[in-house]
Amino acid sequence: MGEDEVFARLLNVLEAECPKALEDGIPGWDAHLQYDLRLDSADVIVLMAALEDEFGLRLEDQDMAHVETVGHVVELVLRAVGEGTTLQESRELQG
């Protein structure tokens, strides 16, 4: 899975979960989640949960705390995909 696919799927998630983020058009990689896309902290939590569902991943809270831009979100998802941190594996580890 590459950056372009993650970006396209991110846009789909934004459209479904946080449509106000796309009111000004398709954001660039450097678009800031809070300042450019007008997402508050609750919106970011919803976005990250939706991304976990979309990609079948478990995103760590400490990683999400440093996500500020669209590019950061794409990098976070790619890193999680590369590490193979799936929701199923997380559930199995928890018992």
C-alpha positions as CSV (number, residue, x, y, z in Angstrom):
1,M,0.0,0.0,0.0
2,G,1.4,3.4,-1.0
3,E,1.0,7.0,0.0
4,D,-1.5,7.7,-2.8
5,E,-3.8,4.9,-1.7
6,V,-3.6,5.9,2.0
7,F,-4.3,9.6,1.0
8,A,-7.3,8.6,-1.1
9,R,-8.8,6.5,1.6
10,L,-8.1,9.3,4.2
11,L,-10.1,11.7,2.0
12,N,-12.9,9.2,2.0
13,V,-12.8,8.9,5.7
14,L,-12.7,12.7,6.1
15,E,-15.7,13.0,3.8
16,A,-17.7,10.5,5.8
17,E,-16.7,11.5,9.3
18,C,-15.6,15.1,9.2
19,P,-17.1,16.7,6.1
20,K,-16.3,20.2,7.2
21,A,-12.6,19.4,6.7
22,L,-13.2,19.3,2.9
23,E,-15.4,22.4,2.6
24,D,-12.5,24.3,1.1
25,G,-11.5,21.5,-1.3
26,I,-9.0,18.7,-1.2
27,P,-6.3,19.5,1.4
28,G,-2.6,19.3,0.6
29,W,-0.1,17.1,2.6
30,D,0.9,20.1,4.7
31,A,-2.7,21.0,5.6
32,H,-2.9,21.3,9.4
33,L,-5.7,19.3,10.9
34,Q,-6.7,22.0,13.4
35,Y,-5.9,25.3,11.6
36,D,-6.6,24.4,8.0
37,L,-9.2,21.6,8.2
38,R,-10.9,23.1,11.4
39,L,-10.8,19.8,13.3
40,D,-11.0,20.0,17.0
41,S,-9.6,17.4,19.4
42,A,-12.9,15.4,19.3
43,D,-12.9,15.4,15.5
44,V,-9.3,14.1,15.5
45,I,-10.3,11.2,17.8
46,V,-13.2,10.3,15.5
47,L,-10.9,10.5,12.5
48,M,-8.3,8.2,14.1
49,A,-11.0,5.7,15.1
50,A,-12.4,5.7,11.6
51,L,-8.9,5.2,10.2
52,E,-8.4,2.2,12.5
53,D,-11.6,0.7,11.1
54,E,-10.7,1.7,7.5
55,F,-7.3,0.1,7.6
56,G,-7.8,-2.6,10.2
57,L,-5.1,-1.0,12.4
58,R,-4.5,-0.1,15.9
59,L,-3.0,3.4,16.2
60,E,-1.2,4.1,19.4
61,D,-2.2,7.1,21.5
62,Q,1.4,8.4,21.8
63,D,1.8,8.4,18.0
64,M,-1.5,10.2,17.5
65,A,-0.5,12.9,19.9
66,H,2.1,14.1,17.4
67,V,-0.1,14.1,14.3
68,E,-0.7,17.7,13.1
69,T,-1.0,17.5,9.3
70,V,-2.5,15.4,6.6
71,G,1.0,14.2,5.7
72,H,1.5,13.1,9.3
73,V,-1.7,11.1,9.2
74,V,-0.6,9.3,6.0
75,E,2.9,8.6,7.5
76,L,1.3,7.2,10.7
77,V,-0.9,4.9,8.8
78,L,1.9,3.7,6.5
79,R,4.1,3.1,9.6
80,A,1.3,1.1,11.3
81,V,0.7,-0.9,8.1
82,G,4.4,-1.6,7.8
83,E,4.6,-2.8,11.4
84,G,1.6,-5.0,10.9
85,T,-0.2,-3.6,14.0
86,T,-3.7,-4.9,13.2
87,L,-6.7,-4.8,15.4
88,Q,-6.9,-8.6,15.3
89,E,-3.3,-9.0,16.5
90,S,-3.9,-6.4,19.2
91,R,-7.0,-8.3,20.5
92,E,-5.0,-11.6,20.5
93,L,-2.2,-10.1,22.5
94,Q,-4.7,-8.7,25.1
95,G,-6.0,-12.1,25.7
